[in-house]
Amino acid sequence: MSGITRRAFAASSVAAATSALLMPARAQAYPARPVTLIVPWGAGGGTDATAHMIATLLEKELGQPFNVVNRTGGSGVVGHAEIATAPPDGYTIGMLTVEIAMLHWQAVTHLTPRNFTPLALMNEDPPGIQVSTSSPYKTVKELMDAIKAAPPGRFTASGTGQGGIWHLALVGWMQAMGLPANQVVWSASNGAAPAMQDLAAGSLDLTTCSVPEARATIEAGQARSLAIMAPARNPIFPDVPTLKEALGVDYSTSSWRGIGAPRGLAPQVAARLTAALKKVYDSAAFRDFMTRRGFGTVWRDAGQFASFMDRADGQMGQAMKAAGFAKA
């Protein structure tokens, strides 16, 4: 190689190296390093388990580790705030849950769905209406007729804490039937599992938690689900009718889980993540995981998820105002 050729080759190599060093981050392949997936709820729960499955499958799709980090506290506020305030570079994403459409109405946080870049909705579980097997009510119509005929406060329900998603589901159902928000008294509990135990023991008239959460008690022969508050039946529980089928009431709500990022995420990064999440959603591994746990699967892309959260936000606000919980 001549001196001129060697000098030219060296110069071109230096230029190429310099160009690579100066290449803007947005032009590099994403992801170029591990990604953090924040979960606003504790380890071992349904949201955490779902996040771990999604993270494992995203790693296979995108070739970088997706590390699940639990940030708990404030009924979901702490974790959602950490997602919202992270740099919008695609290296911090998180699990968004229904609480982000609820808590700002109670002035617990300023965060709303608009503080995030929605990527995909992947899970939705509508509430069911459960009674114990010793209950005289065999259909939701029989139960509703009895609730209508009784004075306010005669019937007692539970499924979560005061003002939680399943309480608001009950309030919305009462409103849809033209009844006062407090027609059925809410007995606060630490979640669906203890509420179902109380139902089986006879200390409650009904619960409005999701059917997957009630599944163990139902399969033990201690409870039955009379209806779900959803547009269509859950294929995992095909014998449970919708409220519209059973009562002619077009009311639905749900607990849900989706993936989002801080507001301001670059469109090309958001599109890459959404495409990868669609492959995760379509995979047999994800479907089998969700089916085994009785979790509902639903796909809404970024734009559909944004519209969905806006509707959920309005619905939660209406229910909270009716129940007297809204402060904003």
C-alpha positions as CSV (number, residue, x, y, z in Angstrom):
1,M,0.0,0.0,0.0
2,S,1.5,3.4,-1.0
3,G,2.0,6.2,1.5
4,I,-0.8,8.2,-0.1
5,T,-3.2,5.2,0.0
6,R,-2.3,4.5,3.6
7,R,-2.9,8.2,4.5
8,A,-6.2,8.2,2.7
9,F,-7.3,5.0,4.4
10,A,-6.3,6.3,7.8
11,A,-8.1,9.6,7.2
12,S,-11.3,7.8,6.1
13,S,-11.2,5.5,9.1
14,V,-10.8,8.5,11.5
15,A,-13.7,10.2,9.7
16,A,-15.9,7.1,10.0
17,A,-15.1,6.8,13.7
18,T,-15.7,10.5,14.3
19,S,-19.0,10.3,12.5
20,A,-20.1,7.3,14.6
21,L,-19.2,9.2,17.8
22,L,-21.1,12.3,16.7
23,M,-24.2,10.3,15.4
24,P,-27.2,11.6,17.3
25,A,-28.9,9.2,19.7
26,R,-32.1,9.2,17.7
27,A,-30.3,7.8,14.6
28,Q,-28.9,4.8,16.5
29,A,-30.8,1.6,16.7
30,Y,-33.3,1.5,19.6
31,P,-32.8,0.0,22.2
32,A,-29.1,0.2,22.5
33,R,-29.0,-0.6,26.2
34,P,-31.2,-2.1,28.9
35,V,-34.7,-0.6,29.5
36,T,-36.4,-0.2,32.9
37,L,-40.1,-1.2,33.1
38,I,-41.7,0.4,36.2
39,V,-44.6,-1.3,38.0
40,P,-46.6,1.0,40.4
41,W,-47.6,-2.1,42.4
42,G,-45.9,-4.6,44.6
43,A,-44.1,-7.8,43.7
44,G,-46.1,-11.0,43.4
45,G,-49.4,-9.4,42.4
46,G,-51.2,-9.7,39.0
47,T,-49.8,-6.5,37.6
48,D,-46.3,-7.4,38.6
49,A,-46.6,-10.9,37.1
50,T,-48.0,-9.5,33.9
51,A,-45.2,-7.0,33.7
52,H,-42.6,-9.7,34.1
53,M,-44.1,-11.7,31.3
54,I,-44.2,-8.7,29.0
55,A,-40.6,-7.7,29.9
56,T,-39.4,-11.3,29.1
57,L,-41.0,-11.3,25.7
58,L,-39.9,-7.7,24.9
59,E,-36.3,-8.8,25.6
60,K,-36.7,-11.6,23.0
61,E,-38.2,-9.2,20.5
62,L,-35.8,-6.2,20.9
63,G,-32.6,-7.9,22.1
64,Q,-32.0,-5.9,25.2
65,P,-32.9,-6.6,28.9
66,F,-36.2,-5.1,30.1
67,N,-35.8,-4.9,33.9
68,V,-38.9,-4.8,36.0
69,V,-38.7,-2.4,39.0
70,N,-41.5,-2.1,41.5
71,R,-42.2,1.4,42.8
72,T,-45.1,1.2,45.3
73,G,-46.9,3.7,47.5
74,G,-49.7,6.2,47.4
75,S,-52.2,3.8,45.8
76,G,-50.1,3.7,42.6
77,V,-49.1,7.4,42.7
78,V,-45.4,6.8,43.4
79,G,-44.8,4.4,40.5
80,H,-46.9,6.4,38.0
81,A,-45.1,9.6,39.0
82,E,-41.7,7.9,38.4
83,I,-42.8,6.8,34.9
84,A,-44.1,10.3,34.1
85,T,-41.0,12.2,35.2
86,A,-38.4,9.9,33.7
87,P,-36.5,11.2,30.6
88,P,-38.6,10.5,27.5
89,D,-35.9,8.6,25.8
90,G,-37.4,5.1,25.7
91,Y,-35.2,3.7,28.4
92,T,-37.9,4.0,31.1
93,I,-41.4,2.7,30.4
94,G,-44.0,1.4,32.7
95,M,-47.3,-0.3,33.4
96,L,-50.2,2.1,33.5
97,T,-53.2,1.0,35.4
98,V,-56.8,2.2,35.9
99,E,-55.8,4.2,39.0
100,I,-54.2,6.9,36.8
101,A,-57.7,7.8,35.6
102,M,-59.0,8.0,39.2
103,L,-56.6,9.5,41.7
104,H,-56.4,13.0,40.4
105,W,-60.1,13.4,40.9
106,Q,-59.5,12.9,44.6
107,A,-56.7,15.5,44.5
108,V,-54.2,12.7,45.5
109,T,-52.0,13.6,42.5
110,H,-51.9,16.0,39.6
111,L,-51.1,13.2,37.1
112,T,-53.7,12.3,34.5
113,P,-53.5,10.0,31.4
114,R,-52.3,13.0,29.5
115,N,-48.9,12.9,31.3
116,F,-47.9,9.8,29.5
117,T,-47.1,8.5,26.0
118,P,-49.5,5.6,25.6
119,L,-48.0,2.6,23.8
120,A,-50.5,-0.3,24.1
121,L,-53.4,-1.6,26.2
122,M,-53.1,-5.3,26.7
123,N,-55.4,-6.3,29.5
124,E,-58.9,-5.4,30.6
125,D,-60.9,-7.1,33.3
126,P,-64.5,-6.0,33.8
127,P,-66.2,-6.4,37.2
128,G,-68.6,-9.3,37.8
129,I,-71.5,-9.3,40.1
130,Q,-71.1,-12.2,42.5
131,V,-73.4,-13.6,45.2
132,S,-72.8,-16.6,47.5
133,T,-74.3,-20.0,46.5
134,S,-76.6,-19.7,49.5
135,S,-78.1,-16.4,48.1
136,P,-81.7,-16.6,47.0
137,Y,-80.9,-14.7,43.8
138,K,-80.1,-16.9,40.9
139,T,-80.0,-14.2,38.2
140,V,-78.9,-10.6,38.2
141,K,-82.5,-9.5,37.4
142,E,-83.7,-11.1,40.6
143,L,-81.0,-9.4,42.5
144,M,-81.6,-6.0,40.9
145,D,-85.4,-6.3,41.5
146,A,-84.7,-6.9,45.2
147,I,-82.3,-4.0,45.4
148,K,-84.8,-1.6,43.7
149,A,-87.5,-2.7,46.1
150,A,-85.4,-2.3,49.2
151,P,-84.7,0.9,51.1
152,P,-81.2,2.4,50.5
153,G,-78.6,0.6,52.6
154,R,-80.4,-2.7,52.9
155,F,-77.9,-4.5,50.7
156,T,-74.1,-4.5,51.3
157,A,-71.3,-5.0,48.8
158,S,-67.5,-5.1,48.7
159,G,-64.5,-5.9,46.5
160,T,-61.9,-3.3,47.4
161,G,-61.3,-0.2,49.5
162,Q,-63.6,2.8,49.7
163,G,-63.5,4.7,46.4
164,G,-61.6,1.9,44.6
165,I,-62.3,0.7,41.1
166,W,-64.8,-2.0,42.1
167,H,-66.7,0.5,44.4
168,L,-66.9,2.9,41.5
169,A,-68.2,0.1,39.3
170,L,-71.0,-0.5,41.8
171,V,-71.8,3.3,41.8
172,G,-71.9,3.4,38.0
173,W,-74.2,0.4,37.9
174,M,-76.6,2.0,40.3
175,Q,-76.6,5.2,38.3
176,A,-77.2,3.3,35.1
177,M,-80.3,1.7,36.8
178,G,-81.5,5.2,37.9
179,L,-80.8,4.5,41.6
180,P,-78.9,6.6,44.1
181,A,-75.1,6.0,44.3
182,N,-75.6,4.8,47.9
183,Q,-78.5,2.4,47.2
184,V,-76.1,-0.5,48.1
185,V,-73.8,0.2,51.0
186,W,-70.1,-0.4,50.4
187,S,-68.1,-2.3,53.0
188,A,-64.4,-1.5,52.4
189,S,-62.0,-4.4,52.2
190,N,-58.3,-4.9,51.5
191,G,-59.1,-6.4,48.1
192,A,-61.1,-8.9,46.2
193,A,-59.8,-12.0,48.0
194,P,-61.0,-11.1,51.5
195,A,-64.2,-9.7,50.1
196,M,-65.0,-13.0,48.4
197,Q,-64.3,-14.8,51.8
198,D,-66.8,-12.5,53.5
199,L,-69.3,-13.2,50.7
200,A,-68.9,-16.9,51.2
201,A,-69.3,-16.5,54.9
202,G,-72.6,-14.7,54.4
203,S,-71.6,-11.2,55.7
204,L,-72.1,-9.6,52.3
205,D,-74.9,-9.6,49.8
206,L,-72.7,-9.2,46.7
207,T,-69.3,-8.3,45.4
208,T,-68.3,-6.4,42.3
209,C,-64.8,-7.6,41.7
210,S,-63.6,-9.1,38.5
211,V,-64.6,-12.7,37.7
212,P,-60.9,-13.8,37.6
213,E,-60.5,-12.5,41.1
214,A,-63.6,-14.4,42.2
215,R,-62.7,-17.5,40.3
216,A,-61.3,-19.6,43.2
217,T,-64.4,-19.0,45.3
218,I,-66.6,-19.8,42.4
219,E,-64.8,-23.0,41.6
220,A,-64.9,-24.0,45.2
221,G,-68.7,-23.9,45.0
222,Q,-69.1,-21.0,47.4
223,A,-70.2,-18.3,45.0
224,R,-71.6,-17.7,41.5
225,S,-71.2,-14.8,39.1
226,L,-74.5,-13.4,37.8
227,A,-73.3,-10.9,35.2
228,I,-70.3,-8.8,34.0
229,M,-70.2,-5.1,33.3
230,A,-68.7,-5.4,29.8
231,P,-69.8,-5.0,26.2
232,A,-69.4,-8.7,25.5
233,R,-69.0,-12.0,27.4
234,N,-65.6,-13.1,28.6
235,P,-64.7,-16.2,26.5
236,I,-63.0,-17.6,29.6
237,F,-66.3,-17.4,31.5
238,P,-68.8,-17.9,28.6
239,D,-71.8,-18.6,30.8
240,V,-71.8,-15.2,32.6
241,P,-74.0,-12.8,30.7
242,T,-73.4,-9.1,30.3
243,L,-75.6,-6.5,32.0
244,K,-77.0,-5.5,28.6
245,E,-78.1,-9.1,27.9
246,A,-79.5,-9.6,31.4
247,L,-81.0,-6.2,32.2
248,G,-80.9,-4.2,29.0
249,V,-78.4,-1.8,30.6
250,D,-75.6,-0.6,28.4
251,Y,-73.1,0.0,31.1
252,S,-69.5,-1.3,31.2
253,T,-66.3,-0.5,33.1
254,S,-63.1,-2.3,33.9
255,S,-59.8,-2.6,35.6
256,W,-57.0,-2.4,33.0
257,R,-53.3,-2.6,32.4
258,G,-51.3,-1.0,29.6
259,I,-47.8,0.0,28.7
260,G,-46.8,3.7,28.5
261,A,-43.8,6.0,28.6
262,P,-43.2,9.6,29.7
263,R,-44.9,12.3,27.6
264,G,-42.7,13.5,24.8
265,L,-41.3,10.1,23.7
266,A,-39.9,10.3,20.1
267,P,-42.5,9.0,17.6
268,Q,-40.1,6.5,16.0
269,V,-39.2,5.0,19.4
270,A,-42.9,4.8,20.4
271,A,-43.8,3.1,17.1
272,R,-41.0,0.5,17.6
273,L,-42.2,-0.3,21.1
274,T,-45.8,-0.5,20.1
275,A,-44.9,-2.9,17.2
276,A,-42.9,-5.1,19.6
277,L,-45.8,-5.1,22.1
278,K,-48.1,-6.3,19.4
279,K,-45.8,-9.2,18.7
280,V,-45.8,-9.9,22.5
281,Y,-49.6,-9.7,22.6
282,D,-50.0,-12.1,19.7
283,S,-47.5,-14.7,21.1
284,A,-48.7,-18.0,22.4
285,A,-46.6,-17.5,25.5
286,F,-48.5,-14.3,26.5
287,R,-51.9,-15.7,25.6
288,D,-51.3,-18.9,27.6
289,F,-50.0,-16.9,30.6
290,M,-53.1,-14.6,30.7
291,T,-55.5,-17.5,30.1
292,R,-54.1,-19.5,32.9
293,R,-54.7,-16.6,35.3
294,G,-58.1,-15.8,33.9
295,F,-57.0,-12.3,32.9
296,G,-58.8,-10.7,30.0
297,T,-56.8,-9.8,26.9
298,V,-57.5,-6.9,24.6
299,W,-55.4,-5.0,22.1
300,R,-55.5,-1.3,21.6
301,D,-52.6,0.5,19.9
302,A,-51.2,3.8,21.0
303,G,-54.0,6.0,19.6
304,Q,-56.8,3.7,20.7
305,F,-55.2,3.4,24.2
306,A,-55.1,7.2,24.4
307,S,-58.8,7.5,23.5
308,F,-59.6,4.7,25.9
309,M,-57.9,6.4,28.8
310,D,-59.7,9.6,28.1
311,R,-63.1,7.9,28.2
312,A,-62.1,6.0,31.4
313,D,-61.0,9.3,33.0
314,G,-64.4,10.9,32.3
315,Q,-66.3,7.8,33.6
316,M,-64.3,7.6,36.8
317,G,-64.8,11.3,37.4
318,Q,-68.5,11.0,37.0
319,A,-68.7,8.0,39.4
320,M,-66.6,9.7,42.0
321,K,-68.7,12.9,41.9
322,A,-71.8,10.8,42.3
323,A,-70.3,9.0,45.3
324,G,-68.9,12.2,46.9
325,F,-65.3,11.3,46.5
326,A,-64.2,13.9,43.9
327,K,-62.3,16.9,45.2
328,A,-61.1,18.2,41.9
